[in-house]
Amino acid sequence: MNEFAPNSPEARDIAHHLHPYTSPAMLREKGPHIMNSGSGIYVTDNDGQEFIEGMSGLWCVSLGWNEQELIKAATDQMQKLPYYHSFAGKTVNPAVDLAEKLIQIAPDGLSKVFFNNSGSEANDTAIKMVWYYHAAIGKPEKKKIISRQRGYHGVTLAAASLTALPYVQNGFGLPLDFALHTSSPHYFQDAHDGESEAEFTARIMRELEDMIEAEGADTIGAFIAEPLMGAGGVIMPPEGYFEALQPILKKHDILLIADEVICGFGRTGSMWGSQSMDVQPDMLTCAKALSSAYLPISAVIMSNRVYDMLASQAEELGIFGHGYTYSAHPVCAAVALRAQQLMQERGIVDKVAVQAPRFAAHVARMDRFSFIGNTRSIGLIGAMEFSADPESRNKFDPHHKIAAQAVAKIQENGVILRALPGDIIGFCPPLVISDDEMDDMFARVETALADFETTASALR
């Protein structure tokens, strides 16, 4: 167990701070890794060691660290109006401008914006809006929401109920009764032997239709899906997935919510993951890269079909009774607006599309290691999945936590990545990464994995 000097940052952190997504025992044993500064794709810790942040923090710092334009936007707005609200018909200029900007860049058919503070809040808001919408059209019993195994939609009560990852629900008495979970679209891990992608898609669509029939379509209000699954393992939809899914939902009057918290704002090589995957949602949630994570802000963007019924119901009830103290916070909105302006001014989405083949080649090269069973990527997001026997798709014993061990080895080589459920390591660098920086990041990862070969072999 590490001994930290009394009153050191590490000792004070251990004494007072309950960390999210952290083992308290591990934190007591090893202590926190405290970051002190950042610039571009790099972060520097309290000891002065610099790292390439290969996950953009938590999939979010799309424009890199220390972007002066975003700092200026926050400073200017702080000096002008550091806080005001949007209740009772009031609002602030940055919220007006940001809402307009989001509708300009939103997928076709979406026309109104509601602001929240996080991706979890955005998804909770979307759930409430689904219920409000169906009550307005005379179908209040359509309360169930379908998500997918391995899907991640946040950690607040409703969002965590839809997040189908055990560590988010265990011990919390979740999921709540409204949440249903259909099959994961993870072809590499879940396909039957000899099953093509198209056959796999057809099978899991039959399973979805069976679920809808068993539960009753008149009780199901919406289906929520990430265009590609992020925290569940960077899982790409198999061939024909959304093409088959959307007619099923329309047939049963089930709304489609696209969770773009990770995919949105250029990550997949299009402005939206929905555009990359040919998804036409009724509602879209976004956060993270909305402000490049410089300040907390999120949004639900909805179609006129949804908005019109919300407005009608609100008129009948007197108000739309939902919102937060910090909804459309002027400083957060100003930073998000400048972030989206910079995305456009610097051609970031086009840059990602140009760099995507280079990124894909780097990710695919990890297949050369005998302990990597599958690699995948789109735009500037990708993953490598560990397998004790790639041919049979057999996994390592989960108690070995092989991906976490590999992440630690990679970090020794100066790159911060993240182990994901199912022995998967994700890649999600800031969108401002240069070709040379990308090459350097993957060279460091390859060197670390080569050193890791002996460890992996011993764990088979």
C-alpha positions as CSV (number, residue, x, y, z in Angstrom):
1,M,0.0,0.0,0.0
2,N,1.4,3.4,-1.0
3,E,2.2,5.8,1.8
4,F,1.4,9.4,0.9
5,A,2.8,12.4,2.7
6,P,0.3,14.0,5.2
7,N,-1.6,16.8,3.6
8,S,-0.4,15.8,0.1
9,P,-3.0,16.1,-2.7
10,E,-3.1,12.3,-2.8
11,A,-3.7,11.9,1.0
12,R,-6.3,14.6,1.0
13,D,-8.1,13.1,-1.9
14,I,-8.2,9.6,-0.3
15,A,-9.5,11.2,2.9
16,H,-12.3,13.2,1.4
17,H,-13.3,12.3,-2.2
18,L,-15.6,9.5,-3.3
19,H,-14.6,8.9,-6.9
20,P,-17.1,7.9,-9.7
21,Y,-16.5,4.5,-11.4
22,T,-13.6,3.7,-9.1
23,S,-12.8,0.9,-6.7
24,P,-12.5,2.5,-3.2
25,A,-10.1,-0.3,-2.2
26,M,-7.9,0.3,-5.2
27,L,-7.9,4.0,-4.6
28,R,-6.7,3.5,-1.0
29,E,-4.0,1.2,-2.2
30,K,-2.6,3.0,-5.2
31,G,-3.8,6.6,-4.7
32,P,-5.3,8.9,-7.3
33,H,-3.5,9.9,-10.5
34,I,-3.9,13.7,-10.4
35,M,-3.8,15.7,-13.6
36,N,-2.6,19.3,-13.5
37,S,-2.6,20.7,-17.0
38,G,-3.3,20.0,-20.6
39,S,-2.6,21.3,-24.1
40,G,-3.9,19.9,-27.4
41,I,-4.1,16.1,-27.2
42,Y,-1.8,16.0,-24.1
43,V,-2.4,16.1,-20.4
44,T,0.3,16.5,-17.7
45,D,0.1,15.1,-14.1
46,N,1.3,16.5,-10.8
47,D,4.7,14.8,-11.3
48,G,5.2,16.5,-14.6
49,Q,4.7,13.4,-16.8
50,E,2.9,14.1,-20.1
51,F,0.5,11.7,-21.7
52,I,-1.4,11.5,-25.0
53,E,-5.1,11.4,-23.9
54,G,-6.3,8.7,-26.3
55,M,-9.8,8.8,-25.0
56,S,-10.4,12.6,-25.1
57,G,-11.0,12.3,-21.3
58,L,-14.4,10.5,-21.3
59,W,-15.0,10.6,-25.1
60,C,-15.6,14.3,-24.8
61,V,-12.7,16.8,-25.2
62,S,-13.1,16.9,-29.0
63,L,-11.2,20.2,-29.5
64,G,-8.3,19.4,-27.2
65,W,-7.1,21.0,-24.0
66,N,-6.4,24.7,-23.5
67,E,-8.4,25.9,-26.5
68,Q,-8.1,29.6,-26.0
69,E,-11.2,30.5,-28.0
70,L,-13.4,28.4,-25.6
71,I,-11.7,30.0,-22.6
72,K,-12.3,33.4,-24.0
73,A,-16.0,32.6,-24.6
74,A,-16.4,31.5,-21.0
75,T,-14.5,34.6,-19.7
76,D,-16.5,37.1,-21.8
77,Q,-19.8,35.6,-20.8
78,M,-18.8,35.4,-17.1
79,Q,-18.1,39.1,-17.2
80,K,-21.4,39.9,-19.0
81,L,-24.0,37.7,-17.3
82,P,-22.6,34.7,-15.3
83,Y,-26.0,33.2,-14.6
84,Y,-29.6,33.5,-15.6
85,H,-32.4,30.9,-16.2
86,S,-34.9,30.0,-18.9
87,F,-38.0,29.5,-16.7
88,A,-41.2,31.4,-17.2
89,G,-40.4,32.7,-20.6
90,K,-37.1,34.2,-19.8
91,T,-33.8,33.2,-21.4
92,V,-30.3,34.4,-22.4
93,N,-28.7,35.3,-25.7
94,P,-26.2,32.4,-25.8
95,A,-29.1,29.9,-25.4
96,V,-31.0,31.6,-28.3
97,D,-27.9,31.4,-30.5
98,L,-27.0,27.9,-29.5
99,A,-30.5,26.5,-30.1
100,E,-30.6,28.0,-33.5
101,K,-27.1,26.6,-34.3
102,L,-28.1,23.1,-33.2
103,I,-31.2,23.1,-35.4
104,Q,-29.1,24.3,-38.3
105,I,-26.8,21.3,-38.0
106,A,-29.3,18.7,-36.7
107,P,-30.4,15.8,-38.8
108,D,-33.4,16.5,-41.0
109,G,-36.7,16.6,-39.3
110,L,-35.5,17.8,-35.9
111,S,-36.6,21.3,-35.0
112,K,-36.7,22.1,-31.2
113,V,-34.1,22.0,-28.5
114,F,-34.3,21.5,-24.7
115,F,-31.1,22.1,-22.7
116,N,-29.8,20.0,-19.8
117,N,-26.5,19.6,-18.0
118,S,-25.3,16.0,-18.8
119,G,-25.9,13.1,-21.1
120,S,-27.7,11.3,-18.3
121,E,-30.0,14.2,-17.7
122,A,-30.6,14.5,-21.5
123,N,-31.7,10.8,-21.6
124,D,-33.9,11.2,-18.5
125,T,-35.5,14.2,-20.1
126,A,-36.1,12.2,-23.3
127,I,-37.8,9.5,-21.3
128,K,-40.1,12.0,-19.6
129,M,-40.9,13.5,-23.0
130,V,-41.8,10.1,-24.4
131,W,-44.3,9.6,-21.5
132,Y,-45.6,13.2,-21.9
133,Y,-46.0,12.7,-25.6
134,H,-47.9,9.5,-25.4
135,A,-50.2,10.9,-22.6
136,A,-50.9,13.8,-24.9
137,I,-52.0,11.5,-27.8
138,G,-54.2,9.5,-25.5
139,K,-51.9,6.5,-25.0
140,P,-50.5,7.0,-21.4
141,E,-49.9,3.2,-21.1
142,K,-47.0,3.4,-23.6
143,K,-44.4,3.8,-20.8
144,K,-41.9,1.1,-21.5
145,I,-38.6,2.0,-23.1
146,I,-36.5,-0.6,-25.0
147,S,-32.7,-0.4,-24.9
148,R,-30.1,-2.9,-25.8
149,Q,-27.8,-5.2,-23.9
150,R,-24.4,-3.5,-23.5
151,G,-26.0,-0.1,-24.2
152,Y,-24.9,2.9,-22.1
153,H,-27.3,5.8,-21.5
154,G,-26.1,7.3,-18.3
155,V,-26.4,6.7,-14.5
156,T,-29.3,8.7,-13.2
157,L,-32.3,6.6,-12.1
158,A,-34.1,6.4,-15.5
159,A,-31.0,6.4,-17.7
160,A,-29.2,3.8,-15.5
161,S,-32.3,1.6,-15.9
162,L,-31.7,1.7,-19.7
163,T,-27.9,1.2,-19.4
164,A,-27.6,-2.6,-19.7
165,L,-24.2,-2.9,-17.9
166,P,-24.2,-4.8,-14.6
167,Y,-21.8,-2.4,-12.7
168,V,-24.2,0.5,-13.3
169,Q,-27.2,-1.4,-11.8
170,N,-25.9,-3.8,-9.2
171,G,-26.5,-2.7,-5.7
172,F,-28.8,0.1,-6.7
173,G,-32.1,-1.8,-7.1
174,L,-32.1,-1.2,-10.8
175,P,-33.4,-1.4,-13.5
176,L,-36.8,0.2,-12.8
177,D,-39.8,-1.6,-14.2
178,F,-40.2,0.5,-17.4
179,A,-36.9,-0.6,-18.9
180,L,-36.7,-3.5,-21.3
181,H,-33.4,-4.8,-22.8
182,T,-33.2,-6.5,-26.2
183,S,-30.3,-8.3,-27.8
184,S,-26.9,-6.6,-28.2
185,P,-25.9,-6.0,-31.8
186,H,-22.3,-7.3,-31.1
187,Y,-21.7,-9.5,-34.1
188,F,-18.2,-10.6,-33.2
189,Q,-19.1,-11.9,-29.7
190,D,-22.8,-12.9,-30.1
191,A,-23.1,-14.3,-33.6
192,H,-23.7,-18.1,-33.9
193,D,-21.1,-20.2,-35.6
194,G,-21.3,-19.7,-39.4
195,E,-23.9,-16.9,-39.1
196,S,-23.4,-14.0,-41.5
197,E,-23.9,-10.4,-40.4
198,A,-27.2,-10.3,-42.3
199,E,-28.4,-13.5,-40.7
200,F,-27.4,-12.2,-37.3
201,T,-29.3,-9.0,-37.8
202,A,-32.4,-10.9,-39.0
203,R,-32.2,-13.1,-35.8
204,I,-31.9,-10.3,-33.3
205,M,-34.7,-8.4,-35.2
206,R,-36.9,-11.5,-34.7
207,E,-36.0,-11.4,-31.0
208,L,-37.0,-7.8,-30.8
209,E,-40.4,-8.4,-32.5
210,D,-41.0,-11.3,-30.1
211,M,-40.3,-9.0,-27.2
212,I,-42.7,-6.4,-28.6
213,E,-45.4,-9.0,-29.0
214,A,-44.9,-10.4,-25.6
215,E,-44.9,-7.1,-23.8
216,G,-47.6,-5.5,-26.0
217,A,-46.8,-2.8,-28.4
218,D,-49.5,-0.6,-26.7
219,T,-47.2,-0.5,-23.6
220,I,-44.0,0.4,-25.4
221,G,-43.2,4.1,-25.9
222,A,-39.7,4.3,-27.3
223,F,-36.5,2.5,-28.4
224,I,-33.2,4.2,-27.4
225,A,-30.0,3.4,-29.3
226,E,-26.5,4.8,-29.7
227,P,-25.7,4.8,-33.5
228,L,-22.7,2.8,-32.4
229,M,-22.3,1.6,-28.8
230,G,-19.6,3.6,-27.0
231,A,-19.0,2.6,-23.4
232,G,-20.4,-0.8,-24.0
233,G,-17.4,-1.6,-26.2
234,V,-17.4,0.5,-29.4
235,I,-19.8,-1.9,-31.0
236,M,-20.7,-1.2,-34.6
237,P,-24.2,-2.1,-35.9
238,P,-24.1,-5.2,-38.1
239,E,-25.1,-5.2,-41.7
240,G,-28.7,-3.9,-42.2
241,Y,-29.3,-3.3,-38.5
242,F,-30.9,0.2,-38.5
243,E,-32.5,-0.5,-41.9
244,A,-34.4,-3.4,-40.4
245,L,-35.0,-1.8,-37.0
246,Q,-36.8,1.4,-38.1
247,P,-39.7,-0.1,-39.9
248,I,-40.4,-2.3,-36.9
249,L,-40.6,0.7,-34.6
250,K,-42.8,2.7,-37.1
251,K,-45.2,-0.3,-37.4
252,H,-45.8,-0.3,-33.7
253,D,-45.8,3.5,-33.1
254,I,-42.6,3.3,-31.0
255,L,-40.5,6.5,-31.0
256,L,-36.8,6.2,-31.8
257,I,-34.3,8.1,-29.6
258,A,-30.8,8.4,-30.9
259,D,-28.3,8.7,-28.0
260,E,-25.6,10.8,-29.7
261,V,-23.8,11.7,-26.5
262,I,-20.6,10.0,-27.7
263,C,-21.2,9.9,-31.5
264,G,-22.4,13.5,-32.0
265,F,-20.4,16.4,-33.4
266,G,-18.1,14.7,-35.9
267,R,-16.8,11.7,-34.1
268,T,-17.9,9.2,-36.8
269,G,-16.8,11.4,-39.8
270,S,-20.3,12.9,-40.1
271,M,-21.7,15.6,-37.9
272,W,-23.9,12.9,-36.3
273,G,-23.6,9.2,-35.9
274,S,-27.2,9.0,-37.1
275,Q,-26.1,10.3,-40.4
276,S,-23.3,7.8,-40.7
277,M,-25.7,4.9,-39.9
278,D,-28.7,6.3,-41.8
279,V,-30.9,6.7,-38.7
280,Q,-33.9,9.1,-38.7
281,P,-34.7,9.6,-35.0
282,D,-37.7,11.2,-33.5
283,M,-35.5,12.6,-30.7
284,L,-31.8,13.0,-30.3
285,T,-29.7,13.5,-27.2
286,C,-26.3,15.0,-27.2
287,A,-23.7,16.3,-24.7
288,K,-19.9,15.8,-24.3
289,A,-18.5,17.3,-27.5
290,L,-21.3,19.9,-27.6
291,S,-19.0,22.1,-25.5
292,S,-15.8,20.0,-26.0
293,A,-16.6,19.2,-22.3
294,Y,-15.2,22.5,-21.2
295,L,-18.4,23.1,-19.3
296,P,-21.4,20.8,-18.6
297,I,-24.3,21.1,-21.1
298,S,-26.5,18.7,-23.0
299,A,-29.5,18.9,-25.2
300,V,-32.5,17.0,-26.4
301,I,-33.4,17.8,-30.0
302,M,-36.9,16.7,-31.1
303,S,-39.1,16.6,-34.1
304,N,-42.1,18.8,-34.7
305,R,-44.2,15.7,-34.3
306,V,-43.0,15.3,-30.7
307,Y,-42.8,19.1,-29.9
308,D,-46.3,19.8,-31.1
309,M,-47.8,17.3,-28.8
310,L,-45.6,18.4,-25.8
311,A,-46.8,22.0,-26.5
312,S,-50.4,21.0,-26.7
313,Q,-50.3,19.0,-23.5
314,A,-48.4,21.9,-21.7
315,E,-51.1,24.3,-22.8
316,E,-53.7,22.1,-21.3
317,L,-51.8,21.6,-18.0
318,G,-50.6,25.2,-17.8
319,I,-46.8,24.8,-18.2
320,F,-44.3,22.2,-19.4
321,G,-43.2,21.2,-15.9
322,H,-39.7,20.1,-16.5
323,G,-36.3,21.9,-16.3
324,Y,-33.2,22.6,-14.2
325,T,-31.7,25.5,-12.4
326,Y,-28.8,25.3,-14.8
327,S,-30.8,24.6,-18.0
328,A,-29.4,26.7,-20.8
329,H,-26.8,28.2,-18.4
330,P,-25.4,31.3,-20.2
331,V,-21.7,30.5,-19.8
332,C,-22.1,26.8,-20.7
333,A,-24.2,27.9,-23.8
334,A,-21.7,30.5,-24.8
335,V,-18.8,27.9,-24.7
336,A,-20.9,25.3,-26.6
337,L,-21.8,27.8,-29.2
338,R,-18.2,28.8,-29.8
339,A,-17.2,25.1,-29.9
340,Q,-19.7,24.5,-32.7
341,Q,-18.5,27.6,-34.5
342,L,-14.9,26.3,-34.3
343,M,-16.0,22.9,-35.6
344,Q,-17.4,24.7,-38.7
345,E,-14.6,27.3,-39.1
346,R,-11.9,24.7,-38.9
347,G,-13.6,22.0,-41.0
348,I,-13.3,19.4,-38.2
349,V,-15.9,17.0,-39.6
350,D,-14.3,17.0,-43.0
351,K,-10.9,16.5,-41.3
352,V,-12.1,13.5,-39.4
353,A,-13.5,12.0,-42.6
354,V,-10.1,12.5,-44.3
355,Q,-8.2,11.0,-41.4
356,A,-10.5,8.0,-40.9
357,P,-8.7,5.6,-43.2
358,R,-5.4,6.3,-41.5
359,F,-7.0,5.8,-38.1
360,A,-8.7,2.6,-39.3
361,A,-5.4,1.2,-40.6
362,H,-3.7,1.9,-37.2
363,V,-6.5,0.2,-35.3
364,A,-6.6,-2.8,-37.7
365,R,-2.9,-3.3,-37.3
366,M,-3.5,-4.4,-33.7
367,D,-4.9,-7.6,-35.1
368,R,-1.3,-8.8,-35.5
369,F,-1.2,-9.6,-31.8
370,S,-2.3,-13.1,-30.9
371,F,-4.4,-11.9,-28.0
372,I,-6.5,-9.5,-30.1
373,G,-9.6,-11.1,-31.6
374,N,-11.3,-8.2,-33.3
375,T,-10.7,-4.6,-34.2
376,R,-13.2,-2.0,-35.5
377,S,-13.4,1.7,-36.1
378,I,-15.3,4.5,-37.9
379,G,-14.2,8.1,-38.1
380,L,-11.9,8.7,-35.1
381,I,-13.4,6.1,-32.7
382,G,-12.3,2.5,-32.5
383,A,-11.6,-0.5,-30.3
384,M,-9.6,-3.7,-30.0
385,E,-11.1,-6.7,-28.3
386,F,-9.1,-9.3,-26.4
387,S,-9.6,-13.0,-27.0
388,A,-7.7,-16.0,-25.6
389,D,-8.4,-17.8,-28.9
390,P,-9.5,-15.4,-31.7
391,E,-10.6,-18.2,-34.0
392,S,-13.1,-19.6,-31.5
393,R,-13.8,-16.2,-30.0
394,N,-13.1,-17.6,-26.5
395,K,-12.6,-14.9,-23.9
396,F,-9.9,-14.7,-21.3
397,D,-11.0,-15.4,-17.7
398,P,-12.7,-12.1,-16.7
399,H,-11.0,-12.3,-13.3
400,H,-7.7,-11.6,-15.1
401,K,-9.0,-8.2,-16.3
402,I,-6.6,-8.4,-19.2
403,A,-7.8,-5.2,-20.9
404,A,-7.2,-3.3,-17.7
405,Q,-3.7,-4.8,-17.4
406,A,-3.0,-3.8,-21.0
407,V,-4.2,-0.3,-20.3
408,A,-1.8,0.0,-17.4
409,K,1.1,-1.1,-19.7
410,I,0.1,1.3,-22.4
411,Q,-0.1,4.1,-19.9
412,E,3.5,3.3,-18.9
413,N,4.3,4.2,-22.5
414,G,2.6,7.6,-22.3
415,V,-0.9,7.0,-23.7
416,I,-4.1,7.0,-21.6
417,L,-6.7,4.6,-22.9
418,R,-9.7,2.9,-21.1
419,A,-10.7,-0.7,-20.6
420,L,-14.3,-1.3,-21.5
421,P,-16.7,-4.1,-20.5
422,G,-15.8,-7.4,-22.2
423,D,-12.0,-7.0,-22.3
424,I,-12.1,-4.2,-24.9
425,I,-9.9,-1.2,-25.1
426,G,-11.3,1.9,-26.8
427,F,-9.6,4.6,-28.9
428,C,-11.2,8.1,-29.0
429,P,-8.6,10.8,-29.4
430,P,-9.4,14.5,-29.6
431,L,-10.7,15.4,-33.1
432,V,-7.9,17.9,-33.4
433,I,-5.2,15.2,-33.5
434,S,-2.7,15.6,-36.3
435,D,-1.5,12.7,-38.5
436,D,1.9,12.8,-36.8
437,E,0.3,12.7,-33.3
438,M,-1.9,9.8,-34.4
439,D,1.1,7.9,-35.7
440,D,2.9,8.5,-32.4
441,M,0.0,7.4,-30.3
442,F,-0.4,4.1,-32.1
443,A,3.3,3.5,-32.2
444,R,3.4,3.8,-28.4
445,V,0.4,1.5,-28.1
446,E,2.0,-1.1,-30.4
447,T,5.3,-1.0,-28.4
448,A,3.4,-1.5,-25.2
449,L,1.3,-4.4,-26.6
450,A,4.5,-6.1,-27.9
451,D,5.9,-5.9,-24.3
452,F,2.5,-7.3,-23.1
453,E,2.7,-10.5,-25.2
454,T,4.3,-12.6,-22.5
455,T,1.7,-11.6,-19.9
456,A,-1.2,-12.3,-22.2
457,S,0.2,-15.8,-23.1
458,A,0.5,-16.6,-19.4
459,L,-3.2,-15.7,-18.9
460,R,-4.6,-18.1,-21.5
